[in-house]
Amino acid sequence: MRAALLALAGAVGLGGVGAFGDVPCDPSVRPVSSPEYYQFPLVSTGRVPGTGRATGVGEVTFSSSPYGVALTEDGSYRYDFAVRFERLAAARTGTYVVWTATTALDQVALAGELTDPADFKSRVAWNKFLVVVTLEPAFDPEATMWSGPVVIRGMSRSGMMHTMAGHGAFEEEKCAAYGYE
């Protein structure tokens, strides 16, 4: 039975075998750039000297997996994200730290220390999420929430989608309950 399943997987291009014979799939091969839809702007808050003119872009891609889709332990999709910044001055004191959070800010995750503003990569387990860059006194890999000022922020494209509460057939339910005016 197992041999039959492996043969079927190979015939349809699954299980690490290419659709055109025994050419292995290479999960590290990625397109040069994601389509614009998977990119989102990162903007400065202007709260930290030297960061007011900083701009950036975030980019979301699907994490590679030998099974086609990467999942977290709870069954959520796992995404890779990258952020790139221009005109971000080096921190005068402390260090820049990248965080991800749900759009409701009820869950926050440390993504890592921003050592190279032109190339930061991490993973996120939420489809709708915020990217927050803060200025921290020092990098603490055990931190669960930021304590310094927010330097740059951005929201994934899917996070920008608006609920239908308060519209059409859902007019009885007000948008304000979901944080919208």
C-alpha positions in Angstrom: 0.0 0.0 0.0 2.8 2.4 0.9 4.6 1.8 -2.4 1.4 2.5 -4.3 0.9 5.8 -2.5 4.5 6.8 -3.1 4.2 6.0 -6.8 1.0 8.0 -7.0 2.6 10.9 -5.2 5.5 10.8 -7.6 3.2 10.7 -10.6 1.3 13.9 -9.5 4.4 15.8 -8.4 4.1 15.4 -4.6 6.3 14.1 -1.9 9.6 15.7 -3.1 9.5 14.3 -6.6 9.0 16.6 -9.5 6.1 16.2 -11.9 8.5 15.4 -14.7 10.5 12.5 -13.3 12.9 12.1 -10.5 13.9 15.7 -10.2 13.7 16.6 -6.5 11.7 19.7 -5.5 13.8 22.4 -4.0 11.9 24.2 -1.2 14.6 26.9 -0.9 13.8 28.2 -4.4 11.7 31.3 -4.1 10.6 34.0 -6.6 12.9 37.1 -6.6 10.1 39.3 -5.3 6.6 38.7 -4.1 3.6 40.1 -6.0 2.6 43.6 -4.8 -0.4 42.2 -3.0 1.9 40.4 -0.5 3.8 43.6 0.3 2.7 46.3 2.7 4.1 49.7 3.8 6.0 50.3 7.0 5.9 53.8 8.3 7.8 55.8 10.9 6.0 57.1 14.0 8.5 60.0 14.2 8.8 59.4 17.9 12.6 58.6 17.9 15.2 61.0 16.7 16.8 59.9 13.4 13.8 57.8 12.3 11.3 60.4 11.0 12.3 59.9 7.4 12.5 56.1 7.6 10.4 54.1 5.2 10.1 50.4 4.7 8.2 47.6 3.1 7.1 44.2 4.5 6.7 41.2 2.4 4.8 38.0 3.3 5.5 34.6 1.7 4.4 31.1 2.5 6.9 29.1 4.5 8.4 26.2 2.6 7.4 22.7 3.6 8.0 19.2 2.1 4.2 18.8 2.2 3.4 22.0 0.3 1.9 23.9 3.2 3.7 24.7 6.4 1.6 24.6 9.6 2.1 25.6 13.2 1.5 23.2 16.1 -2.2 24.4 16.3 -2.8 23.9 12.6 -2.5 27.6 11.5 -0.6 28.5 8.3 3.0 29.5 8.9 4.2 32.5 6.9 7.7 33.9 6.3 8.0 37.7 6.4 10.8 40.0 5.5 11.1 43.7 6.2 13.4 46.2 4.5 14.0 49.8 5.5 15.5 52.9 3.9 16.8 56.0 5.7 16.7 54.3 9.1 19.4 55.8 11.2 21.4 53.6 13.6 20.0 53.7 17.1 21.9 56.3 19.2 21.4 54.1 22.3 19.8 50.7 22.6 18.7 48.5 19.7 15.8 48.2 17.3 13.6 45.1 17.9 11.0 43.7 15.6 7.7 42.3 17.0 4.5 40.9 15.4 1.1 41.1 16.9 -2.5 40.3 16.0 -4.5 43.3 14.8 -6.4 43.3 18.1 -3.0 43.4 20.0 -4.2 40.5 22.1 -1.2 38.4 21.1 2.4 39.7 20.7 5.5 37.7 19.5 9.1 38.7 19.4 10.4 38.4 15.9 14.0 39.4 16.6 16.7 42.1 16.7 16.9 44.3 13.7 20.7 44.2 13.0 20.4 44.8 9.3 17.7 47.2 8.3 18.0 46.2 4.6 17.3 42.5 5.3 15.4 41.2 8.2 13.5 37.8 8.0 11.3 36.0 10.5 8.2 33.9 10.7 4.6 34.6 11.8 1.7 32.3 12.5 -1.1 34.9 11.9 -2.7 35.7 8.6 -3.7 39.2 9.8 -0.9 40.8 11.7 1.0 44.0 12.7 4.7 44.5 12.4 6.1 46.8 15.2 9.7 48.0 15.5 10.6 49.4 18.8 13.7 51.0 20.4 14.7 48.8 23.4 17.6 49.4 25.8 18.9 45.9 24.9 17.8 42.9 23.0 16.1 40.3 25.3 15.3 37.0 23.6 12.9 36.1 26.5 10.9 39.3 26.2 7.1 38.9 25.7 6.2 42.6 25.1 7.9 45.7 24.1 8.8 48.4 26.6 10.4 51.1 24.4 8.9 53.5 22.0 7.4 52.4 18.7 9.7 53.5 15.9 8.0 52.0 12.8 4.7 50.1 12.3 2.9 48.3 9.5 -0.1 46.0 8.9 -0.3 43.0 6.6 -2.6 43.5 3.6 -5.0 40.8 5.0 -5.0 42.7 8.3 -6.4 45.7 6.5 -9.6 43.9 5.4 -12.7 45.4 7.0 -15.4 43.4 8.7 -18.9 43.5 7.2 -20.4 44.2 10.6 -22.7 47.2 10.4 -23.2 46.9 6.6 -25.9 45.3 4.5 -27.5 42.3 6.0 -25.4 42.8 9.2 -26.6 46.4 10.0 -27.8 45.4 13.4 -24.2 44.7 14.5 -22.2 48.0 14.8 -18.7 48.4 13.4 -17.6 50.1 16.6 -17.7 46.7 18.4 -14.9 45.7 16.1 -12.9 48.9 16.4 -14.2 50.7 13.3 -16.1 54.0 13.3 
